[in-house]
Amino acid sequence: MSALGYDSEDGGRRAAAMYTLIGAAKLNNVDPQAWFADMLARIAGTPQNRPDELLPWKWRDDRQLEQDA
């Protein structure tokens, strides 16, 4: 096991993907945990031609519209 806890190259790639998603959420002023939990709950029901609806900046805009209503 490496010092970071990743036993393989694949583990490191998965971690890099997660850090990228968390960073994208933070850059868009979105709580990463709230966004990720909601995205995982909605992903199965999202049409394959509309994955952009799950991205942090779109999620933020949708949540803002809900709060303003």
Order of alpha helices (4+ residues) and beta strands (2+ residues): alpha-alpha-alpha
